[in-house]
């Protein structure tokens, strides 16, 4: 994992006051393919994680904290939040799954 991603995740966790349960972090090519990840997934280079989240209030607090500490690529799924700091991809994006 990229050290800045880990450091910023820890900062976001502290800001949100919510425990972060990671359901995915750095992936090898075979696991990425198995879970349906994109061919250029930021998980492959250690710049992305998925955080378990099923409650709307927690979703808001986690996204707010991620933005506060500098994450600028966020994906929102039914039961997780993708947080990404890939330097080679477009910034200031929030998308849904």
C-alpha positions in Angstrom: 0.0 0.0 0.0 1.1 3.5 -0.7 2.2 5.1 2.6 0.3 8.3 2.0 -2.9 6.4 1.4 -2.4 4.5 4.7 -1.6 7.7 6.6 -4.6 9.6 5.1 -6.9 6.7 5.8 -5.8 6.8 9.5 -6.4 10.6 9.5 -9.9 10.2 8.0 -10.8 7.5 10.5 -9.8 9.8 13.3 -11.7 12.7 11.8 -14.9 10.6 11.3 -14.8 8.9 14.7 -15.9 5.7 12.9 -13.9 2.5 12.7 -12.8 1.7 9.1 -13.2 -2.0 8.1 -11.4 -2.5 4.9 -13.0 -5.0 2.5 -10.3 -4.6 -0.2 -6.9 -2.9 -0.4 -4.0 -3.7 -2.7 -4.8 -6.6 -5.1 -2.8 -8.9 -7.3 -3.9 -9.2 -10.9 -5.6 -12.6 -10.4 -7.7 -11.4 -7.4 -8.6 -8.2 -9.2 -9.9 -10.2 -12.1 -11.8 -12.6 -9.8 -13.6 -9.7 -8.1 -14.4 -7.9 -11.4 -12.0 -5.0 -10.9 -11.1 -2.8 -13.8 -7.9 -3.6 -15.7 -6.4 -0.4 -14.6 -7.7 -0.5 -11.0 -6.0 1.7 -8.5 -6.1 -1.3 -6.1 -3.4 -2.9 -8.2 -0.9 -0.2 -7.4 -1.9 0.3 -3.7 -3.6 3.6 -4.2 -7.1 2.5 -3.3 -9.2 0.8 -0.6 -12.8 -0.2 -0.1 -14.3 0.6 3.3 -17.3 -1.4 4.5 -20.3 0.9 5.1 -24.0 0.1 5.2 -25.5 3.0 7.2 -26.3 6.3 5.5 -25.1 8.4 8.4 -21.8 6.6 8.5 -21.5 6.9 4.7 -21.9 10.7 5.0 -19.3 11.0 7.9 -16.8 8.7 6.1 -17.1 10.6 2.8 -16.8 13.9 4.6 -13.7 12.8 6.4 -12.1 11.4 3.3 -12.6 14.7 1.4 -11.3 16.6 4.4 -8.0 14.8 4.5 -7.4 15.0 0.7 -9.0 12.0 -1.0 -10.4 13.3 -4.3 -11.6 10.0 -5.9 -14.5 8.4 -4.1 -16.9 5.6 -5.3 -20.0 4.8 -3.4 -21.5 1.3 -3.4 -24.4 -0.2 -1.6 -22.2 -1.6 1.2 -18.8 0.0 0.7 -17.0 3.3 -0.1 -14.0 3.2 -2.5 -11.3 5.7 -1.5 -8.6 6.4 -4.0 -5.5 8.7 -4.3 -4.1 7.5 -7.6 -1.8 10.2 -8.9 -2.3 9.1 -12.5 -6.1 9.4 -12.6 -8.5 12.3 -12.9 -9.2 14.1 -9.5 -12.4 15.5 -7.9 -14.7 12.6 -8.8 -17.4 10.8 -6.9 -19.2 8.0 -8.6 -21.7 5.3 -7.8 -21.6 1.5 -8.3 
